[in-house]
Amino acid sequence: MHAKDILIDGFNRIQEEVHATVDGLGPDALSARPTADANSIAWLVWHLTRVQDDHIADAFGLDQVWLTQDWEKRFGLDLPRRDTGYGHSSAKVAKVRVDSGDLLTGYYDAVHAQSLGALRELAAGDLERIVDERWDPPVSLGVRLVSVLSDDLEHVGQAAYVRGLLQSAAS
């Protein structure tokens, strides 16, 4: 099995979990926060998608789906255009509200499609290409892709946990 096939499988699993976590929830559930400073499902899914969009676009020299496919306008958030949610305060987390889960999954699916398109073109040697020299050691494409996978899986797991808390409280 080629490394790109493992990466594609990992990103497909994130997509499955995003849909499983978001599907069937209305705006109130998506925006609910277990505590005043906790992250909502909407913020967690938006953030993991923004990070994937930002990092994959940068690593492969692509445009961000957020900006080129009008997702920024569709979401209509009161945040800077290129904001990914990194370091958000509780007040900024509260700004990420959506009218439906379809908006979140639609954006995720568009980013997922771009990510898979880029991954399918990978050759084994591409994973060693340096994509970020601001770190010591510099970050290779392979390391960046695993980092995005890890971050996305962490956040979708957190979102699924919040969903479970909400369902438990409603019982």
BELDA-V933653 format. One record per run of one state. SS is the DSSP state (a for helix, b for strand, c for the rest). FROM is the first residue (numbers start at 1). TO is the last residue. Records with the same first field share a line. If there is no record, write none. Layout:
SS = FROM-TO ; FROM-TO
This chain:
c = 1-2 ; 23-26 ; 32-40 ; 61-64 ; 69-70 ; 76-89 ; 96-100 ; 121-123 ; 129-129 ; 133-138 ; 171-171
a = 3-22 ; 27-31 ; 41-60 ; 65-68 ; 71-75 ; 90-95 ; 101-120 ; 124-128 ; 141-170
b = 130-132 ; 139-140
